Amino acid sequence: MNKTDLLFPHKIQQIGWVIFAMVIIVAIGGCIFNYGSGFYAQLSFVLWTLVYLAAFLIGFSKEKDDDEFIEALRFKSLKTMLCVELAIMVLSGIMLGIPEVGINYPKKIYTAFSVINYFCCRVEFALPLYMLIFKLSVWKYRKEAGSDE
């Protein structure tokens, strides 16, 4: 059976981490040195694009010791990400629908759920969430494997 591997080599993951670190440094520098609102708004688009690119490169690259268990962790992380995202979307959808039946709550809460619902419906939320869940799973696996030896 010919298995096609759709993952990037491990070196691409390292490039993703470098991009992610540079974005964090620039973002922290923007907070410290206050680049100015106009410039920072333009820079924000570039920074978020780089964060998504870095998450893509990190999340879809092979691990150093990529094996069947890592592959299973990758699939489990994908399922977990989908469940978390759908749960947040359903919860925020229900909370957004409550005022429709006559139960009112402060406008700030409604706005917060609107923002949560907006971001959860986008792929930009799913990619970093998948990366975080997968990396935590791999870290936990390696920590447990290291303590068994």
Phi and psi in radians as a Rosetta constraint file:
Dihedral C 1 N 2 CA 2 C 2 CIRCULARHARMONIC -1.538 0.35
Dihedral N 2 CA 2 C 2 N 3 CIRCULARHARMONIC 1.982 0.35
Dihedral C 2 N 3 CA 3 C 3 CIRCULARHARMONIC -1.751 0.35
Dihedral N 3 CA 3 C 3 N 4 CIRCULARHARMONIC 2.130 0.35
Dihedral C 3 N 4 CA 4 C 4 CIRCULARHARMONIC -1.588 0.35
Dihedral N 4 CA 4 C 4 N 5 CIRCULARHARMONIC 2.174 0.35
Dihedral C 4 N 5 CA 5 C 5 CIRCULARHARMONIC -1.648 0.35
Dihedral N 5 CA 5 C 5 N 6 CIRCULARHARMONIC 2.099 0.35
Dihedral C 5 N 6 CA 6 C 6 CIRCULARHARMONIC -1.726 0.35
Dihedral N 6 CA 6 C 6 N 7 CIRCULARHARMONIC 0.222 0.35
Dihedral C 6 N 7 CA 7 C 7 CIRCULARHARMONIC -1.664 0.35
Dihedral N 7 CA 7 C 7 N 8 CIRCULARHARMONIC 2.603 0.35
Dihedral C 7 N 8 CA 8 C 8 CIRCULARHARMONIC -1.301 0.35
Dihedral N 8 CA 8 C 8 N 9 CIRCULARHARMONIC 2.779 0.35
Dihedral C 8 N 9 CA 9 C 9 CIRCULARHARMONIC -1.116 0.35
Dihedral N 9 CA 9 C 9 N 10 CIRCULARHARMONIC 2.833 0.35
Dihedral C 9 N 10 CA 10 C 10 CIRCULARHARMONIC -1.065 0.35
Dihedral N 10 CA 10 C 10 N 11 CIRCULARHARMONIC -0.572 0.35
Dihedral C 10 N 11 CA 11 C 11 CIRCULARHARMONIC -1.069 0.35
Dihedral N 11 CA 11 C 11 N 12 CIRCULARHARMONIC -0.527 0.35
Dihedral C 11 N 12 CA 12 C 12 CIRCULARHARMONIC -1.149 0.35
Dihedral N 12 CA 12 C 12 N 13 CIRCULARHARMONIC -0.596 0.35
Dihedral C 12 N 13 CA 13 C 13 CIRCULARHARMONIC -1.083 0.35
Dihedral N 13 CA 13 C 13 N 14 CIRCULARHARMONIC -0.698 0.35
Dihedral C 13 N 14 CA 14 C 14 CIRCULARHARMONIC -1.120 0.35
Dihedral N 14 CA 14 C 14 N 15 CIRCULARHARMONIC -0.676 0.35
Dihedral C 14 N 15 CA 15 C 15 CIRCULARHARMONIC -1.098 0.35
Dihedral N 15 CA 15 C 15 N 16 CIRCULARHARMONIC -0.706 0.35
Dihedral C 15 N 16 CA 16 C 16 CIRCULARHARMONIC -1.054 0.35
Dihedral N 16 CA 16 C 16 N 17 CIRCULARHARMONIC -0.741 0.35
Dihedral C 16 N 17 CA 17 C 17 CIRCULARHARMONIC -1.150 0.35
Dihedral N 17 CA 17 C 17 N 18 CIRCULARHARMONIC -0.633 0.35
Dihedral C 17 N 18 CA 18 C 18 CIRCULARHARMONIC -1.137 0.35
Dihedral N 18 CA 18 C 18 N 19 CIRCULARHARMONIC -0.773 0.35
Dihedral C 18 N 19 CA 19 C 19 CIRCULARHARMONIC -1.071 0.35
Dihedral N 19 CA 19 C 19 N 20 CIRCULARHARMONIC -0.773 0.35
Dihedral C 19 N 20 CA 20 C 20 CIRCULARHARMONIC -1.079 0.35
Dihedral N 20 CA 20 C 20 N 21 CIRCULARHARMONIC -0.750 0.35
Dihedral C 20 N 21 CA 21 C 21 CIRCULARHARMONIC -1.120 0.35
Dihedral N 21 CA 21 C 21 N 22 CIRCULARHARMONIC -0.707 0.35
Dihedral C 21 N 22 CA 22 C 22 CIRCULARHARMONIC -1.118 0.35
Dihedral N 22 CA 22 C 22 N 23 CIRCULARHARMONIC -0.690 0.35
Dihedral C 22 N 23 CA 23 C 23 CIRCULARHARMONIC -1.111 0.35
Dihedral N 23 CA 23 C 23 N 24 CIRCULARHARMONIC -0.756 0.35
Dihedral C 23 N 24 CA 24 C 24 CIRCULARHARMONIC -1.089 0.35
Dihedral N 24 CA 24 C 24 N 25 CIRCULARHARMONIC -0.745 0.35
Dihedral C 24 N 25 CA 25 C 25 CIRCULARHARMONIC -1.100 0.35
Dihedral N 25 CA 25 C 25 N 26 CIRCULARHARMONIC -0.777 0.35
Dihedral C 25 N 26 CA 26 C 26 CIRCULARHARMONIC -1.141 0.35
Dihedral N 26 CA 26 C 26 N 27 CIRCULARHARMONIC -0.709 0.35
Dihedral C 26 N 27 CA 27 C 27 CIRCULARHARMONIC -1.146 0.35
Dihedral N 27 CA 27 C 27 N 28 CIRCULARHARMONIC -0.736 0.35
Dihedral C 27 N 28 CA 28 C 28 CIRCULARHARMONIC -1.163 0.35
Dihedral N 28 CA 28 C 28 N 29 CIRCULARHARMONIC -0.698 0.35
Dihedral C 28 N 29 CA 29 C 29 CIRCULARHARMONIC -1.071 0.35
Dihedral N 29 CA 29 C 29 N 30 CIRCULARHARMONIC -0.663 0.35
Dihedral C 29 N 30 CA 30 C 30 CIRCULARHARMONIC -1.130 0.35
Dihedral N 30 CA 30 C 30 N 31 CIRCULARHARMONIC -0.635 0.35
Dihedral C 30 N 31 CA 31 C 31 CIRCULARHARMONIC -1.242 0.35
Dihedral N 31 CA 31 C 31 N 32 CIRCULARHARMONIC -0.671 0.35
Dihedral C 31 N 32 CA 32 C 32 CIRCULARHARMONIC -1.328 0.35
Dihedral N 32 CA 32 C 32 N 33 CIRCULARHARMONIC -0.826 0.35
Dihedral C 32 N 33 CA 33 C 33 CIRCULARHARMONIC -1.676 0.35
Dihedral N 33 CA 33 C 33 N 34 CIRCULARHARMONIC -0.077 0.35
Dihedral C 33 N 34 CA 34 C 34 CIRCULARHARMONIC 0.874 0.35
Dihedral N 34 CA 34 C 34 N 35 CIRCULARHARMONIC 1.416 0.35
Dihedral C 34 N 35 CA 35 C 35 CIRCULARHARMONIC -1.098 0.35
Dihedral N 35 CA 35 C 35 N 36 CIRCULARHARMONIC -0.327 0.35
Dihedral C 35 N 36 CA 36 C 36 CIRCULARHARMONIC 1.878 0.35
Dihedral N 36 CA 36 C 36 N 37 CIRCULARHARMONIC 2.479 0.35
Dihedral C 36 N 37 CA 37 C 37 CIRCULARHARMONIC -1.148 0.35
Dihedral N 37 CA 37 C 37 N 38 CIRCULARHARMONIC -0.690 0.35
Dihedral C 37 N 38 CA 38 C 38 CIRCULARHARMONIC -1.153 0.35
Dihedral N 38 CA 38 C 38 N 39 CIRCULARHARMONIC -0.827 0.35
Dihedral C 38 N 39 CA 39 C 39 CIRCULARHARMONIC -1.171 0.35
Dihedral N 39 CA 39 C 39 N 40 CIRCULARHARMONIC -0.726 0.35
Dihedral C 39 N 40 CA 40 C 40 CIRCULARHARMONIC -1.188 0.35
Dihedral N 40 CA 40 C 40 N 41 CIRCULARHARMONIC -0.544 0.35
Dihedral C 40 N 41 CA 41 C 41 CIRCULARHARMONIC -1.149 0.35
Dihedral N 41 CA 41 C 41 N 42 CIRCULARHARMONIC -0.711 0.35
Dihedral C 41 N 42 CA 42 C 42 CIRCULARHARMONIC -1.213 0.35
Dihedral N 42 CA 42 C 42 N 43 CIRCULARHARMONIC -0.699 0.35
Dihedral C 42 N 43 CA 43 C 43 CIRCULARHARMONIC -1.173 0.35
Dihedral N 43 CA 43 C 43 N 44 CIRCULARHARMONIC -0.544 0.35
Dihedral C 43 N 44 CA 44 C 44 CIRCULARHARMONIC -1.039 0.35
Dihedral N 44 CA 44 C 44 N 45 CIRCULARHARMONIC -0.740 0.35
Dihedral C 44 N 45 CA 45 C 45 CIRCULARHARMONIC -1.057 0.35
Dihedral N 45 CA 45 C 45 N 46 CIRCULARHARMONIC -0.782 0.35
Dihedral C 45 N 46 CA 46 C 46 CIRCULARHARMONIC -1.141 0.35
Dihedral N 46 CA 46 C 46 N 47 CIRCULARHARMONIC -0.744 0.35
Dihedral C 46 N 47 CA 47 C 47 CIRCULARHARMONIC -1.103 0.35
Dihedral N 47 CA 47 C 47 N 48 CIRCULARHARMONIC -0.784 0.35
Dihedral C 47 N 48 CA 48 C 48 CIRCULARHARMONIC -1.139 0.35
Dihedral N 48 CA 48 C 48 N 49 CIRCULARHARMONIC -0.666 0.35
Dihedral C 48 N 49 CA 49 C 49 CIRCULARHARMONIC -1.083 0.35
Dihedral N 49 CA 49 C 49 N 50 CIRCULARHARMONIC -0.725 0.35
Dihedral C 49 N 50 CA 50 C 50 CIRCULARHARMONIC -1.185 0.35
Dihedral N 50 CA 50 C 50 N 51 CIRCULARHARMONIC -0.620 0.35
Dihedral C 50 N 51 CA 51 C 51 CIRCULARHARMONIC -1.089 0.35
Dihedral N 51 CA 51 C 51 N 52 CIRCULARHARMONIC -0.767 0.35
Dihedral C 51 N 52 CA 52 C 52 CIRCULARHARMONIC -1.159 0.35
Dihedral N 52 CA 52 C 52 N 53 CIRCULARHARMONIC -0.693 0.35
Dihedral C 52 N 53 CA 53 C 53 CIRCULARHARMONIC -1.095 0.35
Dihedral N 53 CA 53 C 53 N 54 CIRCULARHARMONIC -0.793 0.35
Dihedral C 53 N 54 CA 54 C 54 CIRCULARHARMONIC -1.088 0.35
Dihedral N 54 CA 54 C 54 N 55 CIRCULARHARMONIC -0.748 0.35
Dihedral C 54 N 55 CA 55 C 55 CIRCULARHARMONIC -1.097 0.35
Dihedral N 55 CA 55 C 55 N 56 CIRCULARHARMONIC -0.674 0.35
Dihedral C 55 N 56 CA 56 C 56 CIRCULARHARMONIC -1.116 0.35
Dihedral N 56 CA 56 C 56 N 57 CIRCULARHARMONIC -0.812 0.35
Dihedral C 56 N 57 CA 57 C 57 CIRCULARHARMONIC -1.162 0.35
Dihedral N 57 CA 57 C 57 N 58 CIRCULARHARMONIC -0.685 0.35
Dihedral C 57 N 58 CA 58 C 58 CIRCULARHARMONIC -1.256 0.35
Dihedral N 58 CA 58 C 58 N 59 CIRCULARHARMONIC -0.781 0.35
Dihedral C 58 N 59 CA 59 C 59 CIRCULARHARMONIC -1.259 0.35
Dihedral N 59 CA 59 C 59 N 60 CIRCULARHARMONIC -0.478 0.35
Dihedral C 59 N 60 CA 60 C 60 CIRCULARHARMONIC -2.020 0.35
Dihedral N 60 CA 60 C 60 N 61 CIRCULARHARMONIC 0.637 0.35
Dihedral C 60 N 61 CA 61 C 61 CIRCULARHARMONIC -2.046 0.35
Dihedral N 61 CA 61 C 61 N 62 CIRCULARHARMONIC 2.682 0.35
Dihedral C 61 N 62 CA 62 C 62 CIRCULARHARMONIC -1.175 0.35
Dihedral N 62 CA 62 C 62 N 63 CIRCULARHARMONIC 2.680 0.35
Dihedral C 62 N 63 CA 63 C 63 CIRCULARHARMONIC -1.510 0.35
Dihedral N 63 CA 63 C 63 N 64 CIRCULARHARMONIC 2.894 0.35
Dihedral C 63 N 64 CA 64 C 64 CIRCULARHARMONIC -1.008 0.35
Dihedral N 64 CA 64 C 64 N 65 CIRCULARHARMONIC -0.759 0.35
Dihedral C 64 N 65 CA 65 C 65 CIRCULARHARMONIC -1.990 0.35
Dihedral N 65 CA 65 C 65 N 66 CIRCULARHARMONIC 0.962 0.35
Dihedral C 65 N 66 CA 66 C 66 CIRCULARHARMONIC -1.165 0.35
Dihedral N 66 CA 66 C 66 N 67 CIRCULARHARMONIC 2.095 0.35
Dihedral C 66 N 67 CA 67 C 67 CIRCULARHARMONIC -2.429 0.35
Dihedral N 67 CA 67 C 67 N 68 CIRCULARHARMONIC -2.922 0.35
Dihedral C 67 N 68 CA 68 C 68 CIRCULARHARMONIC -1.146 0.35
Dihedral N 68 CA 68 C 68 N 69 CIRCULARHARMONIC -0.619 0.35
Dihedral C 68 N 69 CA 69 C 69 CIRCULARHARMONIC -1.194 0.35
Dihedral N 69 CA 69 C 69 N 70 CIRCULARHARMONIC -0.707 0.35
Dihedral C 69 N 70 CA 70 C 70 CIRCULARHARMONIC -1.079 0.35
Dihedral N 70 CA 70 C 70 N 71 CIRCULARHARMONIC -0.687 0.35
Dihedral C 70 N 71 CA 71 C 71 CIRCULARHARMONIC -1.079 0.35
Dihedral N 71 CA 71 C 71 N 72 CIRCULARHARMONIC -0.717 0.35
Dihedral C 71 N 72 CA 72 C 72 CIRCULARHARMONIC -1.158 0.35
Dihedral N 72 CA 72 C 72 N 73 CIRCULARHARMONIC -0.691 0.35
Dihedral C 72 N 73 CA 73 C 73 CIRCULARHARMONIC -1.101 0.35
Dihedral N 73 CA 73 C 73 N 74 CIRCULARHARMONIC -0.681 0.35
Dihedral C 73 N 74 CA 74 C 74 CIRCULARHARMONIC -1.066 0.35
Dihedral N 74 CA 74 C 74 N 75 CIRCULARHARMONIC -0.789 0.35
Dihedral C 74 N 75 CA 75 C 75 CIRCULARHARMONIC -1.197 0.35
Dihedral N 75 CA 75 C 75 N 76 CIRCULARHARMONIC -0.722 0.35
Dihedral C 75 N 76 CA 76 C 76 CIRCULARHARMONIC -1.094 0.35
Dihedral N 76 CA 76 C 76 N 77 CIRCULARHARMONIC -0.692 0.35
Dihedral C 76 N 77 CA 77 C 77 CIRCULARHARMONIC -1.135 0.35
Dihedral N 77 CA 77 C 77 N 78 CIRCULARHARMONIC -0.655 0.35
Dihedral C 77 N 78 CA 78 C 78 CIRCULARHARMONIC -1.116 0.35
Dihedral N 78 CA 78 C 78 N 79 CIRCULARHARMONIC -0.774 0.35
Dihedral C 78 N 79 CA 79 C 79 CIRCULARHARMONIC -1.123 0.35
Dihedral N 79 CA 79 C 79 N 80 CIRCULARHARMONIC -0.724 0.35
Dihedral C 79 N 80 CA 80 C 80 CIRCULARHARMONIC -1.107 0.35
Dihedral N 80 CA 80 C 80 N 81 CIRCULARHARMONIC -0.750 0.35
Dihedral C 80 N 81 CA 81 C 81 CIRCULARHARMONIC -1.051 0.35
Dihedral N 81 CA 81 C 81 N 82 CIRCULARHARMONIC -0.769 0.35
Dihedral C 81 N 82 CA 82 C 82 CIRCULARHARMONIC -1.100 0.35
Dihedral N 82 CA 82 C 82 N 83 CIRCULARHARMONIC -0.731 0.35
Dihedral C 82 N 83 CA 83 C 83 CIRCULARHARMONIC -1.125 0.35
Dihedral N 83 CA 83 C 83 N 84 CIRCULARHARMONIC -0.771 0.35
Dihedral C 83 N 84 CA 84 C 84 CIRCULARHARMONIC -1.103 0.35
Dihedral N 84 CA 84 C 84 N 85 CIRCULARHARMONIC -0.802 0.35
Dihedral C 84 N 85 CA 85 C 85 CIRCULARHARMONIC -1.110 0.35
Dihedral N 85 CA 85 C 85 N 86 CIRCULARHARMONIC -0.780 0.35
Dihedral C 85 N 86 CA 86 C 86 CIRCULARHARMONIC -1.146 0.35
Dihedral N 86 CA 86 C 86 N 87 CIRCULARHARMONIC -0.678 0.35
Dihedral C 86 N 87 CA 87 C 87 CIRCULARHARMONIC -1.094 0.35
Dihedral N 87 CA 87 C 87 N 88 CIRCULARHARMONIC -0.758 0.35
Dihedral C 87 N 88 CA 88 C 88 CIRCULARHARMONIC -1.134 0.35
Dihedral N 88 CA 88 C 88 N 89 CIRCULARHARMONIC -0.729 0.35
Dihedral C 88 N 89 CA 89 C 89 CIRCULARHARMONIC -1.121 0.35
Dihedral N 89 CA 89 C 89 N 90 CIRCULARHARMONIC -0.764 0.35
Dihedral C 89 N 90 CA 90 C 90 CIRCULARHARMONIC -1.158 0.35
Dihedral N 90 CA 90 C 90 N 91 CIRCULARHARMONIC -0.788 0.35
Dihedral C 90 N 91 CA 91 C 91 CIRCULARHARMONIC -1.066 0.35
Dihedral N 91 CA 91 C 91 N 92 CIRCULARHARMONIC -0.802 0.35
Dihedral C 91 N 92 CA 92 C 92 CIRCULARHARMONIC -1.201 0.35
Dihedral N 92 CA 92 C 92 N 93 CIRCULARHARMONIC -0.598 0.35
Dihedral C 92 N 93 CA 93 C 93 CIRCULARHARMONIC -1.116 0.35
Dihedral N 93 CA 93 C 93 N 94 CIRCULARHARMONIC -0.727 0.35
Dihedral C 93 N 94 CA 94 C 94 CIRCULARHARMONIC -1.114 0.35
Dihedral N 94 CA 94 C 94 N 95 CIRCULARHARMONIC -0.780 0.35
Dihedral C 94 N 95 CA 95 C 95 CIRCULARHARMONIC -1.152 0.35
Dihedral N 95 CA 95 C 95 N 96 CIRCULARHARMONIC -0.552 0.35
Dihedral C 95 N 96 CA 96 C 96 CIRCULARHARMONIC -1.283 0.35
Dihedral N 96 CA 96 C 96 N 97 CIRCULARHARMONIC -0.463 0.35
Dihedral C 96 N 97 CA 97 C 97 CIRCULARHARMONIC -1.479 0.35
Dihedral N 97 CA 97 C 97 N 98 CIRCULARHARMONIC -0.267 0.35
Dihedral C 97 N 98 CA 98 C 98 CIRCULARHARMONIC -1.029 0.35
Dihedral N 98 CA 98 C 98 N 99 CIRCULARHARMONIC -0.756 0.35
Dihedral C 98 N 99 CA 99 C 99 CIRCULARHARMONIC -1.087 0.35
Dihedral N 99 CA 99 C 99 N 100 CIRCULARHARMONIC -0.385 0.35
Dihedral C 99 N 100 CA 100 C 100 CIRCULARHARMONIC -1.149 0.35
Dihedral N 100 CA 100 C 100 N 101 CIRCULARHARMONIC -0.497 0.35
Dihedral C 100 N 101 CA 101 C 101 CIRCULARHARMONIC -1.640 0.35
Dihedral N 101 CA 101 C 101 N 102 CIRCULARHARMONIC 0.088 0.35
Dihedral C 101 N 102 CA 102 C 102 CIRCULARHARMONIC 1.828 0.35
Dihedral N 102 CA 102 C 102 N 103 CIRCULARHARMONIC -0.046 0.35
Dihedral C 102 N 103 CA 103 C 103 CIRCULARHARMONIC -1.607 0.35
Dihedral N 103 CA 103 C 103 N 104 CIRCULARHARMONIC 2.030 0.35
Dihedral C 103 N 104 CA 104 C 104 CIRCULARHARMONIC -1.845 0.35
Dihedral N 104 CA 104 C 104 N 105 CIRCULARHARMONIC 2.569 0.35
Dihedral C 104 N 105 CA 105 C 105 CIRCULARHARMONIC -2.436 0.35
Dihedral N 105 CA 105 C 105 N 106 CIRCULARHARMONIC 2.954 0.35
Dihedral C 105 N 106 CA 106 C 106 CIRCULARHARMONIC -0.948 0.35
Dihedral N 106 CA 106 C 106 N 107 CIRCULARHARMONIC 2.567 0.35
Dihedral C 106 N 107 CA 107 C 107 CIRCULARHARMONIC -1.062 0.35
Dihedral N 107 CA 107 C 107 N 108 CIRCULARHARMONIC -0.554 0.35
Dihedral C 107 N 108 CA 108 C 108 CIRCULARHARMONIC -1.094 0.35
Dihedral N 108 CA 108 C 108 N 109 CIRCULARHARMONIC -0.676 0.35
Dihedral C 108 N 109 CA 109 C 109 CIRCULARHARMONIC -1.179 0.35
Dihedral N 109 CA 109 C 109 N 110 CIRCULARHARMONIC -0.750 0.35
Dihedral C 109 N 110 CA 110 C 110 CIRCULARHARMONIC -1.061 0.35
Dihedral N 110 CA 110 C 110 N 111 CIRCULARHARMONIC -0.743 0.35
Dihedral C 110 N 111 CA 111 C 111 CIRCULARHARMONIC -1.116 0.35
Dihedral N 111 CA 111 C 111 N 112 CIRCULARHARMONIC -0.722 0.35
Dihedral C 111 N 112 CA 112 C 112 CIRCULARHARMONIC -1.076 0.35
Dihedral N 112 CA 112 C 112 N 113 CIRCULARHARMONIC -0.768 0.35
Dihedral C 112 N 113 CA 113 C 113 CIRCULARHARMONIC -1.196 0.35
Dihedral N 113 CA 113 C 113 N 114 CIRCULARHARMONIC -0.545 0.35
Dihedral C 113 N 114 CA 114 C 114 CIRCULARHARMONIC -1.119 0.35
Dihedral N 114 CA 114 C 114 N 115 CIRCULARHARMONIC -0.759 0.35
Dihedral C 114 N 115 CA 115 C 115 CIRCULARHARMONIC -1.153 0.35
Dihedral N 115 CA 115 C 115 N 116 CIRCULARHARMONIC -0.764 0.35
Dihedral C 115 N 116 CA 116 C 116 CIRCULARHARMONIC -1.048 0.35
Dihedral N 116 CA 116 C 116 N 117 CIRCULARHARMONIC -0.807 0.35
Dihedral C 116 N 117 CA 117 C 117 CIRCULARHARMONIC -1.103 0.35
Dihedral N 117 CA 117 C 117 N 118 CIRCULARHARMONIC -0.700 0.35
Dihedral C 117 N 118 CA 118 C 118 CIRCULARHARMONIC -1.078 0.35
Dihedral N 118 CA 118 C 118 N 119 CIRCULARHARMONIC -0.830 0.35
Dihedral C 118 N 119 CA 119 C 119 CIRCULARHARMONIC -1.264 0.35
Dihedral N 119 CA 119 C 119 N 120 CIRCULARHARMONIC -0.578 0.35
Dihedral C 119 N 120 CA 120 C 120 CIRCULARHARMONIC -1.256 0.35
Dihedral N 120 CA 120 C 120 N 121 CIRCULARHARMONIC -0.354 0.35
Dihedral C 120 N 121 CA 121 C 121 CIRCULARHARMONIC -1.503 0.35
Dihedral N 121 CA 121 C 121 N 122 CIRCULARHARMONIC 0.124 0.35
Dihedral C 121 N 122 CA 122 C 122 CIRCULARHARMONIC -2.002 0.35
Dihedral N 122 CA 122 C 122 N 123 CIRCULARHARMONIC 2.581 0.35
Dihedral C 122 N 123 CA 123 C 123 CIRCULARHARMONIC -1.200 0.35
Dihedral N 123 CA 123 C 123 N 124 CIRCULARHARMONIC -0.407 0.35
Dihedral C 123 N 124 CA 124 C 124 CIRCULARHARMONIC -1.127 0.35
Dihedral N 124 CA 124 C 124 N 125 CIRCULARHARMONIC -0.426 0.35
Dihedral C 124 N 125 CA 125 C 125 CIRCULARHARMONIC -1.415 0.35
Dihedral N 125 CA 125 C 125 N 126 CIRCULARHARMONIC -0.655 0.35
Dihedral C 125 N 126 CA 126 C 126 CIRCULARHARMONIC -1.183 0.35
Dihedral N 126 CA 126 C 126 N 127 CIRCULARHARMONIC -0.709 0.35
Dihedral C 126 N 127 CA 127 C 127 CIRCULARHARMONIC -1.119 0.35
Dihedral N 127 CA 127 C 127 N 128 CIRCULARHARMONIC -0.917 0.35
Dihedral C 127 N 128 CA 128 C 128 CIRCULARHARMONIC -1.128 0.35
Dihedral N 128 CA 128 C 128 N 129 CIRCULARHARMONIC -0.571 0.35
Dihedral C 128 N 129 CA 129 C 129 CIRCULARHARMONIC -1.129 0.35
Dihedral N 129 CA 129 C 129 N 130 CIRCULARHARMONIC -0.770 0.35
Dihedral C 129 N 130 CA 130 C 130 CIRCULARHARMONIC -1.057 0.35
Dihedral N 130 CA 130 C 130 N 131 CIRCULARHARMONIC -0.798 0.35
Dihedral C 130 N 131 CA 131 C 131 CIRCULARHARMONIC -1.045 0.35
Dihedral N 131 CA 131 C 131 N 132 CIRCULARHARMONIC -0.769 0.35
Dihedral C 131 N 132 CA 132 C 132 CIRCULARHARMONIC -1.113 0.35
Dihedral N 132 CA 132 C 132 N 133 CIRCULARHARMONIC -0.826 0.35
Dihedral C 132 N 133 CA 133 C 133 CIRCULARHARMONIC -1.105 0.35
Dihedral N 133 CA 133 C 133 N 134 CIRCULARHARMONIC -0.765 0.35
Dihedral C 133 N 134 CA 134 C 134 CIRCULARHARMONIC -1.140 0.35
Dihedral N 134 CA 134 C 134 N 135 CIRCULARHARMONIC -0.800 0.35
Dihedral C 134 N 135 CA 135 C 135 CIRCULARHARMONIC -1.135 0.35
Dihedral N 135 CA 135 C 135 N 136 CIRCULARHARMONIC -0.661 0.35
Dihedral C 135 N 136 CA 136 C 136 CIRCULARHARMONIC -1.147 0.35
Dihedral N 136 CA 136 C 136 N 137 CIRCULARHARMONIC -0.652 0.35
Dihedral C 136 N 137 CA 137 C 137 CIRCULARHARMONIC -1.151 0.35
Dihedral N 137 CA 137 C 137 N 138 CIRCULARHARMONIC -0.760 0.35
Dihedral C 137 N 138 CA 138 C 138 CIRCULARHARMONIC -1.149 0.35
Dihedral N 138 CA 138 C 138 N 139 CIRCULARHARMONIC -0.738 0.35
Dihedral C 138 N 139 CA 139 C 139 CIRCULARHARMONIC -1.068 0.35
Dihedral N 139 CA 139 C 139 N 140 CIRCULARHARMONIC -0.781 0.35
Dihedral C 139 N 140 CA 140 C 140 CIRCULARHARMONIC -1.106 0.35
Dihedral N 140 CA 140 C 140 N 141 CIRCULARHARMONIC -0.733 0.35
Dihedral C 140 N 141 CA 141 C 141 CIRCULARHARMONIC -1.081 0.35
Dihedral N 141 CA 141 C 141 N 142 CIRCULARHARMONIC -0.812 0.35
Dihedral C 141 N 142 CA 142 C 142 CIRCULARHARMONIC -1.171 0.35
Dihedral N 142 CA 142 C 142 N 143 CIRCULARHARMONIC -0.618 0.35
Dihedral C 142 N 143 CA 143 C 143 CIRCULARHARMONIC -1.152 0.35
Dihedral N 143 CA 143 C 143 N 144 CIRCULARHARMONIC -0.768 0.35
Dihedral C 143 N 144 CA 144 C 144 CIRCULARHARMONIC -1.166 0.35
Dihedral N 144 CA 144 C 144 N 145 CIRCULARHARMONIC -0.686 0.35
Dihedral C 144 N 145 CA 145 C 145 CIRCULARHARMONIC -1.173 0.35
Dihedral N 145 CA 145 C 145 N 146 CIRCULARHARMONIC -0.603 0.35
Dihedral C 145 N 146 CA 146 C 146 CIRCULARHARMONIC -1.232 0.35
Dihedral N 146 CA 146 C 146 N 147 CIRCULARHARMONIC -0.568 0.35
Dihedral C 146 N 147 CA 147 C 147 CIRCULARHARMONIC -1.381 0.35
Dihedral N 147 CA 147 C 147 N 148 CIRCULARHARMONIC -0.346 0.35
Dihedral C 147 N 148 CA 148 C 148 CIRCULARHARMONIC -1.331 0.35
Dihedral N 148 CA 148 C 148 N 149 CIRCULARHARMONIC -0.451 0.35
